[in-house]
Structures are given as structure tokens and as C-alpha cells.
Amino acid sequence: MTISIWRFSHLTLAISSALFIFIASLTGFILAFQPISNKINPYNVADINSISIAETITALENEHEEIIAINVDENDFVSASVITKDGKSTSFYINPKTGKKIGNMIQKSPIFEFATNLHRSLFLKSTGRLIIGVVSLLLFLIAVTGTILIVKRQGGFKQIFSKIVKEDFNQYYHIILSRYAFIPIVIITLTGVYLSLEKFSLLPKDTAVHEKMAQKISPLKIKPTDF
């Protein structure tokens, strides 16, 4: 009777969330290629750890009227927001040694934009975010109930990785794959639930108290090129 309840719960959760799991899996698979597509761009032209900020600022000042910001992204691509000598405000990737433009800012591909919106909210904005959060929780429950069924089938938690009797092809490989996919599924689902809770401001708020400290004012002014 107990096994039947767990099996019924496992099946019901799987059927009710199958479509959403398929969509999330497919769009997640597509989005996994986004960092790769960004990384292959030829904008990592120098070892930024060997270049000082002063060197880059000096090079940019020789090329442009004013520097607004300099950024380094996760791919070690250096970008700069500047005002050109023509008075135009623009941003682009630079060679941090020469300050010269080497490429335009990477724009998200339409397929990645489409996959991101579908993955995060099903194009339903806040309602979609809520649905994704609930489905993530359901997938977590599917993993938990499935693990309970495996434990009962194997005769205890210690026997969960013991040899499985191959009675049915589909059932056999379902159990094999689920044993090794449990931890990744738990990580994915709990982080999905966390992101949904964060989106709706349902997480405990930070209670840290910021202490104001008097700033020491130095009479010496250092030029950015001397940093």
C-alpha cells in the first residue's frame, strides 16, 4: 500500500510537469551554448593580468576624448565606454594595451534571447516565473519520490547502488539513469526554486547594518594614469 502511494505520487507529478520539464530542458540545452558562442569571439587579445589599469587608461586617453568606464567580463574581454573625439558616446571591445577598438559589443543572438525568455518565464513574465518555480519544486518532489521507490525496491538505502534485476528494459534503465541523475536534478531544481523566490522577494531580507565611516581626505590628487 505504501509503495503504491509513492508510485502514484511519482507518476502524477511526472505527468503534470512533463511538458514544462521538456521545455526547460530543451531551452536549457540551447542556452548552454551561449557562453561557448561568446567565448569564441577573438576579443581576448592580451593577458590582462600583465597589464595595469594605468596603461590601459593612458592608451585610451590617446585615442578618445573621455573615458566613462572600463569593464572586464567573464571571458576576459575588455570593453570601454568612451566619448570619442567626434563627441559621440559609444561602447566597444578594446585592446587593453593599445586602447584601440577591436570589435563591437556582443549582442545576444535571437535564438538565445528566445530561449532565455521561454526558459525563465514561458513568455508570461511574472506568471511564467511562478509556474517555472512550481514546476521546479514538482521536479524536486519527483526526484525524491523516485528515490524512495528505488530504496524500497532495493531493500534499503544502503542497497541503492547494488545490482538491479533486469525485469523490463525501460524500467531497468529508468532506475539506472535516475540513480546517477538524482544529485544534478536536486541542484537544478532547488536553484530554480531559489531564483523564483528571489524574483518575488520571498527570501529573508538582509539584516546587515552598514556602518558609516568618515572618509580621510588627502590633499594629494593622483591622476588615473598613475594608478
Backbone bond lengths (Angstrom), bond angles and torsions (degrees), N, CA, C in turn:
res aa  C-N    CA-C-N  psi(-1)  N-CA   C-N-CA  omega(-1)  CA-C   N-CA-C  phi
1 M - - - 1.475 - - 1.517 110.29 -
2 T 1.352 116.74 -44.64 1.460 121.22 -179.01 1.531 110.91 -63.84
3 I 1.358 115.22 -42.82 1.458 120.03 178.60 1.527 110.45 -62.52
4 S 1.318 116.67 -40.04 1.469 121.19 179.58 1.523 111.42 -61.61
5 I 1.329 116.59 -39.31 1.477 120.61 178.96 1.518 110.39 -64.50
6 W 1.331 116.15 -46.25 1.462 119.50 179.74 1.527 110.86 -64.97
7 R 1.348 116.54 -40.21 1.462 120.05 -180.00 1.525 110.76 -65.69
8 F 1.332 116.52 -41.67 1.468 120.89 178.54 1.532 110.14 -63.81
9 S 1.346 117.41 -42.80 1.462 121.78 179.50 1.528 110.33 -63.09
10 H 1.326 115.02 -43.63 1.468 120.65 -179.48 1.527 110.61 -61.70
11 L 1.328 116.56 -45.53 1.464 121.40 -178.57 1.522 111.69 -67.23
12 T 1.326 116.36 -43.54 1.472 120.80 -179.28 1.529 111.12 -61.94
13 L 1.326 116.64 -45.86 1.463 120.74 179.02 1.521 110.87 -62.66
14 A 1.332 117.03 -40.28 1.457 121.03 -178.41 1.530 111.33 -65.08
15 I 1.335 116.10 -44.77 1.466 120.24 -179.16 1.523 111.21 -66.38
16 S 1.332 117.05 -42.39 1.470 121.09 -175.64 1.528 112.84 -68.75
17 S 1.325 117.15 -23.42 1.468 119.05 -176.31 1.523 113.10 -117.37
18 A 1.342 117.43 7.02 1.467 121.04 -174.39 1.526 112.08 -58.85
19 L 1.332 118.32 -46.43 1.466 121.84 -177.28 1.521 111.13 -62.74
20 F 1.334 116.25 -44.79 1.464 120.19 -179.11 1.529 111.13 -66.58
21 I 1.333 116.21 -37.92 1.468 120.02 178.13 1.527 110.07 -64.01
22 F 1.340 116.14 -40.62 1.466 120.33 178.96 1.524 110.64 -63.09
23 I 1.336 117.17 -44.86 1.471 121.25 179.93 1.524 110.74 -63.34
24 A 1.343 116.10 -46.44 1.464 120.38 -179.49 1.524 111.05 -63.30
25 S 1.323 117.16 -38.66 1.462 121.40 -179.74 1.525 110.84 -67.13
26 L 1.329 116.15 -45.58 1.467 120.74 -178.11 1.528 111.29 -65.36
27 T 1.337 116.15 -47.32 1.466 119.01 -179.67 1.524 111.22 -68.84
28 G 1.336 116.88 -34.85 1.470 119.91 175.94 1.510 111.48 -63.89
29 F 1.332 116.28 -38.51 1.469 121.58 177.05 1.532 110.20 -62.04
30 I 1.324 116.57 -43.21 1.471 120.63 179.19 1.527 110.76 -64.73
31 L 1.340 116.13 -44.13 1.462 120.46 -177.34 1.527 112.57 -67.66
32 A 1.329 116.92 -21.84 1.464 120.20 178.78 1.530 111.30 -64.06
33 F 1.333 116.05 -21.59 1.467 119.93 -179.70 1.531 112.90 -87.96
34 Q 1.333 117.40 -9.28 1.464 119.73 -178.71 1.525 113.12 -62.93
35 P 1.357 119.03 -48.38 1.470 118.42 177.86 1.524 112.31 -61.37
36 I 1.335 116.46 -33.25 1.467 120.02 179.42 1.518 110.04 -67.18
37 S 1.341 116.30 -44.05 1.465 119.78 -179.54 1.525 111.66 -65.02
38 N 1.347 116.72 -31.67 1.467 119.59 177.16 1.527 111.44 -73.61
39 K 1.331 114.75 -39.75 1.464 120.10 -175.39 1.520 112.79 -65.02
40 I 1.332 117.81 -30.66 1.465 120.10 -176.01 1.521 112.88 -76.65
41 N 1.329 117.59 -6.27 1.463 119.51 175.57 1.532 109.93 -67.62
42 P 1.337 117.80 141.52 1.476 121.27 -173.00 1.530 113.76 -84.92
43 Y 1.346 116.14 52.14 1.464 118.59 -176.38 1.523 113.13 -106.48
44 N 1.324 116.83 -4.47 1.465 120.36 176.59 1.530 107.40 -90.75
45 V 1.329 115.57 81.87 1.467 120.54 -169.23 1.522 113.46 -98.39
46 A 1.308 117.98 -6.80 1.466 119.62 -177.71 1.521 109.85 -153.82
47 D 1.328 115.48 158.01 1.461 121.51 176.66 1.529 108.02 -78.60
48 I 1.332 116.08 102.92 1.463 119.58 -173.89 1.526 112.31 -67.76
49 N 1.343 116.97 -19.84 1.460 119.03 179.06 1.525 112.36 -71.22
50 S 1.321 116.14 -15.85 1.469 120.05 -179.32 1.528 111.87 -101.14
51 I 1.334 116.96 3.51 1.467 121.32 -177.77 1.518 109.34 -115.95
52 S 1.307 116.84 130.55 1.470 120.27 179.05 1.518 109.99 -83.61
53 I 1.328 116.01 156.34 1.460 120.58 177.40 1.516 110.67 -63.25
54 A 1.336 115.75 -32.49 1.473 120.07 178.90 1.525 110.41 -63.32
55 E 1.321 116.49 -39.06 1.468 120.50 -179.46 1.532 110.73 -64.91
56 T 1.325 115.92 -41.78 1.465 119.94 -179.64 1.522 110.94 -69.24
57 I 1.336 116.84 -41.49 1.468 120.40 179.05 1.525 110.51 -62.03
58 T 1.320 116.82 -44.27 1.460 120.70 179.42 1.520 110.73 -60.44
59 A 1.330 116.25 -43.63 1.467 120.11 -179.71 1.523 110.98 -64.77
60 L 1.347 117.34 -40.32 1.465 120.73 179.98 1.524 111.65 -68.32
61 E 1.327 116.84 -38.29 1.467 120.06 -179.69 1.522 111.39 -64.61
62 N 1.321 116.47 -27.76 1.466 119.51 177.41 1.524 111.93 -74.92
63 E 1.339 115.60 -20.54 1.458 119.59 -175.57 1.530 113.18 -102.47
64 H 1.351 116.86 -25.13 1.459 119.48 -171.57 1.528 111.19 -136.38
65 E 1.333 114.11 164.24 1.460 120.38 -175.66 1.525 111.88 -72.77
66 E 1.337 116.28 -44.84 1.469 119.88 -176.90 1.522 110.34 -149.29
67 I 1.326 116.06 145.27 1.467 121.75 178.80 1.523 108.72 -104.03
68 I 1.314 116.69 124.69 1.469 121.33 178.75 1.525 110.56 -92.98
69 A 1.331 116.66 -47.82 1.474 120.57 -177.58 1.522 110.17 -158.60
70 I 1.335 114.38 152.53 1.464 121.73 173.62 1.524 106.99 -128.39
71 N 1.317 116.26 130.44 1.466 120.81 -177.63 1.525 111.09 -129.92
72 V 1.331 114.95 148.40 1.453 121.86 173.26 1.527 106.90 -122.92
73 D 1.343 117.29 122.62 1.460 119.49 -177.38 1.522 111.74 -92.35
74 E 1.321 116.28 -174.90 1.464 120.96 -175.96 1.522 113.24 -67.46
75 N 1.327 116.57 -14.92 1.465 120.72 177.92 1.527 112.51 -95.26
76 D 1.346 116.23 5.42 1.465 122.80 -175.48 1.521 112.20 65.71
77 F 1.342 116.30 25.59 1.458 120.87 171.77 1.529 107.51 -84.51
78 V 1.321 116.89 131.01 1.463 121.50 -179.61 1.515 108.53 -99.03
79 S 1.319 116.68 125.16 1.461 121.58 177.79 1.522 109.50 -120.95
80 A 1.305 115.29 154.92 1.466 120.55 -179.50 1.522 109.90 -136.32
81 S 1.330 115.07 140.73 1.460 121.64 171.27 1.521 106.01 -106.50
82 V 1.317 115.98 120.38 1.465 120.07 -172.86 1.523 110.44 -137.17
83 I 1.313 113.46 167.12 1.461 121.35 166.96 1.520 106.00 -109.36
84 T 1.314 115.07 119.47 1.456 119.60 -175.90 1.521 111.03 -73.70
85 K 1.315 115.45 171.57 1.465 120.49 178.41 1.520 112.24 -67.56
86 D 1.341 116.02 -13.58 1.468 120.97 174.79 1.527 111.67 -88.96
87 G 1.357 116.75 -0.28 1.456 120.65 178.70 1.513 114.43 85.41
88 K 1.342 117.89 13.29 1.458 121.04 -179.32 1.532 110.16 -97.23
89 S 1.343 115.18 141.52 1.460 120.69 176.75 1.529 108.55 -94.06
90 T 1.310 117.18 127.05 1.460 120.48 -176.03 1.524 110.53 -153.18
91 S 1.320 115.48 162.77 1.464 121.87 178.19 1.523 108.63 -132.41
92 F 1.317 116.69 143.37 1.462 121.12 -179.32 1.519 109.33 -165.75
93 Y 1.313 115.94 170.37 1.465 121.67 176.32 1.520 109.15 -84.09
94 I 1.331 115.16 143.30 1.455 119.99 -176.26 1.526 111.39 -128.14
95 N 1.299 114.49 161.54 1.459 121.15 165.92 1.520 106.11 -84.71
96 P 1.324 118.95 113.46 1.470 120.33 -174.01 1.532 113.82 -64.31
97 K 1.322 116.97 -15.82 1.463 119.13 177.99 1.525 112.18 -83.78
98 T 1.337 115.89 -39.83 1.471 119.79 -175.19 1.521 113.36 -102.68
99 G 1.340 116.81 -19.19 1.460 120.64 -177.50 1.511 113.23 77.98
100 K 1.322 117.83 3.67 1.458 121.51 -177.80 1.526 111.03 -83.73
101 K 1.314 115.19 149.17 1.463 121.80 178.31 1.523 109.69 -69.52
102 I 1.345 116.83 133.72 1.462 120.57 177.82 1.528 111.77 -121.30
103 G 1.328 117.56 -4.25 1.467 119.21 178.53 1.513 112.24 174.22
104 N 1.323 115.03 158.90 1.456 120.99 177.10 1.525 110.56 -79.60
105 M 1.316 116.90 159.18 1.459 121.64 179.06 1.528 109.99 -60.38
106 I 1.330 115.89 140.19 1.458 120.79 -179.33 1.528 109.62 -69.00
107 Q 1.314 115.23 126.02 1.456 120.51 175.85 1.514 109.20 -99.47
108 K 1.319 116.65 139.21 1.468 119.89 -179.04 1.515 110.05 -63.92
109 S 1.327 115.52 130.07 1.459 121.57 179.04 1.526 110.06 -62.01
110 P 1.348 117.85 144.95 1.477 119.84 179.67 1.520 113.47 -55.23
111 I 1.335 117.02 -36.35 1.473 118.88 -179.60 1.523 111.10 -67.52
112 F 1.358 117.29 -35.40 1.464 120.24 177.55 1.530 110.66 -74.01
113 E 1.320 116.84 -34.71 1.472 121.06 176.47 1.527 109.66 -64.00
114 F 1.327 115.41 -44.40 1.470 121.19 178.81 1.531 110.23 -62.89
115 A 1.333 116.53 -47.33 1.471 121.10 -178.03 1.525 111.34 -64.94
116 T 1.333 117.33 -37.86 1.466 121.23 179.70 1.530 111.26 -62.87
117 N 1.332 115.98 -48.17 1.467 120.12 -179.40 1.526 111.66 -64.96
118 L 1.339 115.91 -38.96 1.466 119.25 178.98 1.525 111.01 -69.91
119 H 1.324 116.67 -39.91 1.465 121.94 -178.05 1.526 111.41 -67.38
120 R 1.327 116.34 -40.22 1.465 120.18 -174.79 1.518 113.58 -81.80
121 S 1.331 117.27 -39.31 1.465 118.02 -170.37 1.521 115.18 -143.39
122 L 1.343 118.24 6.24 1.471 121.19 -179.79 1.527 111.23 57.23
123 F 1.321 117.43 27.10 1.470 124.16 -177.67 1.532 112.17 64.81
124 L 1.334 116.31 18.24 1.466 120.34 -178.24 1.525 112.01 -110.32
125 K 1.328 115.95 11.47 1.472 122.42 178.37 1.533 110.56 56.76
126 S 1.327 117.79 -126.97 1.463 120.86 -174.20 1.527 112.27 -63.48
127 T 1.340 116.47 -37.49 1.469 120.23 178.30 1.524 109.94 -62.84
128 G 1.312 115.56 -41.97 1.456 120.14 178.71 1.514 112.49 -65.32
129 R 1.334 116.36 -38.61 1.471 120.08 176.77 1.530 110.49 -60.60
130 L 1.328 115.67 -40.28 1.465 120.35 179.06 1.528 110.49 -64.61
131 I 1.333 116.39 -43.73 1.464 120.60 -179.87 1.526 110.28 -62.15
132 I 1.340 117.23 -44.60 1.458 121.61 -179.93 1.527 110.63 -61.50
133 G 1.335 116.34 -39.54 1.457 120.56 178.12 1.519 111.83 -63.41
134 V 1.343 116.23 -42.82 1.467 120.95 179.65 1.519 110.23 -66.32
135 V 1.344 116.60 -42.27 1.469 120.46 179.81 1.527 110.58 -64.90
136 S 1.328 117.01 -37.44 1.466 120.58 176.76 1.527 110.21 -60.93
137 L 1.326 115.50 -41.32 1.464 120.06 177.65 1.532 110.80 -65.25
138 L 1.343 116.34 -40.00 1.462 120.31 178.30 1.527 111.00 -63.23
139 L 1.331 116.44 -40.99 1.464 119.93 179.14 1.524 110.63 -64.74
140 F 1.325 116.23 -36.23 1.462 119.56 175.45 1.526 110.58 -62.40
141 L 1.331 116.02 -43.16 1.468 120.18 178.80 1.529 111.12 -66.04
142 I 1.347 116.71 -34.87 1.464 120.31 176.38 1.524 109.87 -61.42
143 A 1.339 115.77 -44.12 1.468 120.05 179.78 1.526 111.00 -63.62
144 V 1.339 116.46 -40.49 1.469 120.53 -178.71 1.523 111.02 -67.85
145 T 1.353 116.46 -48.27 1.471 119.37 -179.38 1.525 110.97 -65.56
146 G 1.340 116.54 -36.31 1.465 119.80 177.49 1.516 111.64 -64.36
147 T 1.323 116.26 -39.96 1.467 120.24 178.25 1.523 111.04 -65.25
148 I 1.322 116.74 -39.30 1.471 120.61 177.65 1.529 110.06 -61.75
149 L 1.336 116.71 -40.26 1.463 120.26 178.57 1.526 111.36 -65.02
150 I 1.340 116.56 -39.48 1.467 119.86 178.41 1.529 110.32 -65.23
151 V 1.337 115.51 -43.23 1.472 120.03 179.57 1.521 110.57 -59.59
152 K 1.324 116.92 -44.53 1.469 120.68 179.75 1.524 110.65 -66.72
153 R 1.331 116.82 -38.34 1.469 120.54 179.97 1.523 111.65 -65.80
154 Q 1.358 115.16 -38.96 1.457 120.07 -175.53 1.537 112.93 -84.21
155 G 1.329 116.04 -9.57 1.452 118.99 177.11 1.518 114.12 88.21
156 G 1.315 117.52 26.59 1.463 120.64 177.42 1.514 111.88 135.68
157 F 1.335 115.22 158.64 1.462 120.51 -176.27 1.530 111.42 -64.39
158 K 1.326 116.77 -36.60 1.461 120.35 -178.65 1.527 112.37 -65.91
159 Q 1.319 116.03 -20.80 1.465 120.38 -177.62 1.532 112.49 -97.51
160 I 1.340 116.27 10.18 1.458 119.50 -172.66 1.527 112.79 -62.87
161 F 1.354 116.73 -29.92 1.464 119.98 179.53 1.528 112.33 -103.75
162 S 1.336 116.45 14.68 1.459 119.64 177.09 1.533 109.99 -77.21
163 K 1.319 116.33 172.35 1.456 121.59 -176.29 1.525 110.74 -60.89
164 I 1.350 115.58 139.28 1.464 121.60 -179.31 1.528 109.01 -103.74
165 V 1.308 115.73 133.66 1.460 120.80 177.09 1.526 108.82 -73.25
166 K 1.332 116.23 123.71 1.467 120.98 -175.72 1.522 109.90 -87.07
167 E 1.335 115.15 88.99 1.457 120.53 179.44 1.523 111.35 -91.41
168 D 1.322 115.77 -37.09 1.460 121.97 -178.19 1.519 108.84 -138.57
169 F 1.333 117.32 135.99 1.467 121.41 -175.94 1.526 111.83 -58.18
170 N 1.331 118.01 -52.75 1.471 122.15 -177.20 1.525 111.49 -62.90
171 Q 1.331 115.70 -45.59 1.462 119.74 -178.45 1.531 111.00 -65.05
172 Y 1.328 115.65 -39.32 1.467 120.67 -178.73 1.523 111.01 -60.34
173 Y 1.340 116.58 -51.42 1.465 119.26 -177.18 1.525 112.30 -75.63
174 H 1.318 117.21 -23.63 1.464 120.16 173.11 1.521 110.03 -62.76
175 I 1.314 116.26 -43.10 1.471 120.48 179.40 1.522 110.83 -70.01
176 I 1.339 116.56 -43.72 1.465 120.61 -179.73 1.529 110.95 -57.92
177 L 1.327 116.51 -50.11 1.466 120.59 -177.57 1.523 111.64 -68.04
178 S 1.327 116.78 -37.41 1.468 119.79 -177.37 1.518 111.87 -67.24
179 R 1.325 117.21 -32.10 1.471 119.96 179.65 1.525 110.70 -62.90
180 Y 1.317 116.60 -41.15 1.461 120.16 -176.58 1.534 113.01 -88.18
181 A 1.334 116.73 -17.81 1.464 119.92 -179.44 1.523 112.78 -92.02
182 F 1.348 117.09 -6.71 1.466 119.93 -173.97 1.526 112.38 -57.85
183 I 1.339 117.31 -51.87 1.468 120.23 -176.82 1.531 112.00 -63.40
184 P 1.357 120.60 -47.69 1.472 119.13 176.28 1.520 112.96 -58.36
185 I 1.345 116.94 -39.65 1.461 120.01 179.92 1.526 111.03 -64.05
186 V 1.316 116.68 -42.60 1.472 120.63 179.12 1.528 110.60 -62.21
187 I 1.324 116.70 -43.92 1.464 120.42 179.41 1.527 110.80 -61.95
188 I 1.331 116.81 -46.79 1.467 121.57 -178.48 1.525 111.06 -63.54
189 T 1.328 116.66 -45.30 1.461 119.47 -175.93 1.526 112.46 -70.10
190 L 1.321 117.21 -43.08 1.465 119.38 -179.01 1.528 111.20 -66.91
191 T 1.332 117.36 -37.52 1.474 118.80 176.40 1.525 110.53 -68.57
192 G 1.339 116.88 -33.67 1.462 119.73 175.84 1.517 111.87 -64.74
193 V 1.334 116.16 -42.99 1.469 120.75 176.90 1.525 110.13 -63.73
194 Y 1.334 116.24 -42.34 1.467 120.69 -179.92 1.529 110.91 -59.97
195 L 1.337 116.80 -45.43 1.467 120.48 -179.19 1.527 111.34 -63.81
196 S 1.335 116.83 -35.88 1.464 119.86 177.71 1.527 110.95 -68.06
197 L 1.325 116.09 -42.32 1.470 119.51 177.71 1.526 110.84 -63.54
198 E 1.324 116.02 -38.11 1.464 120.01 178.87 1.525 110.45 -66.22
199 K 1.331 116.42 -39.80 1.464 121.17 179.81 1.516 111.31 -59.19
200 F 1.331 116.90 -39.44 1.467 120.96 -177.56 1.528 112.60 -96.41
201 S 1.346 116.50 13.91 1.468 122.60 175.80 1.528 111.93 55.95
202 L 1.336 116.35 41.99 1.463 121.34 -179.39 1.518 112.80 -99.75
203 L 1.322 116.94 -1.10 1.462 120.62 178.73 1.523 109.91 -85.18
204 P 1.324 117.64 154.96 1.479 120.10 177.80 1.524 110.44 -57.48
205 K 1.306 115.62 136.09 1.459 120.03 -177.74 1.527 110.94 -79.10
206 D 1.306 114.83 151.89 1.455 121.09 179.70 1.532 109.07 -68.16
207 T 1.320 115.27 126.51 1.472 119.93 -178.82 1.521 112.18 -104.36
208 A 1.317 116.49 14.48 1.462 119.68 -179.23 1.533 110.22 -64.52
209 V 1.310 115.21 140.16 1.463 121.03 179.08 1.521 108.24 -103.77
210 H 1.313 115.77 124.39 1.457 120.36 -179.18 1.526 109.99 -87.40
211 E 1.283 114.84 127.98 1.457 120.21 179.84 1.518 110.22 -96.67
212 K 1.307 116.61 124.63 1.453 120.84 179.32 1.528 109.75 -80.69
213 M 1.287 115.18 131.49 1.466 120.62 -179.70 1.526 108.92 -122.19
214 A 1.308 114.43 138.60 1.467 119.20 179.51 1.525 109.44 -67.87
215 Q 1.314 115.04 132.49 1.457 120.19 -179.52 1.521 109.96 -85.59
216 K 1.321 113.91 132.05 1.463 118.00 176.86 1.516 109.57 -78.93
217 I 1.301 114.90 124.53 1.464 119.66 -178.49 1.523 109.02 -96.32
218 S 1.324 114.93 119.69 1.460 119.97 -179.99 1.525 109.49 -95.28
219 P 1.330 116.31 136.93 1.473 118.57 178.53 1.533 112.05 -70.30
220 L 1.316 116.88 -14.77 1.463 120.07 -178.70 1.523 110.43 -89.47
221 K 1.306 116.68 134.12 1.454 122.49 176.67 1.529 108.21 -111.49
222 I 1.335 114.71 126.83 1.449 119.57 -179.00 1.531 109.12 -103.63
223 K 1.295 116.54 129.79 1.455 120.79 178.15 1.536 109.10 -69.90
224 P 1.337 116.15 145.83 1.470 119.43 179.56 1.526 112.55 -54.14
225 T 1.320 117.04 -33.11 1.463 120.20 -178.98 1.528 112.44 -71.35
226 D 1.340 116.68 -8.93 1.472 120.64 178.13 1.535 111.71 -101.84
227 F 1.329 117.38 3.85 1.461 120.07 179.69 1.523 110.04 -61.23
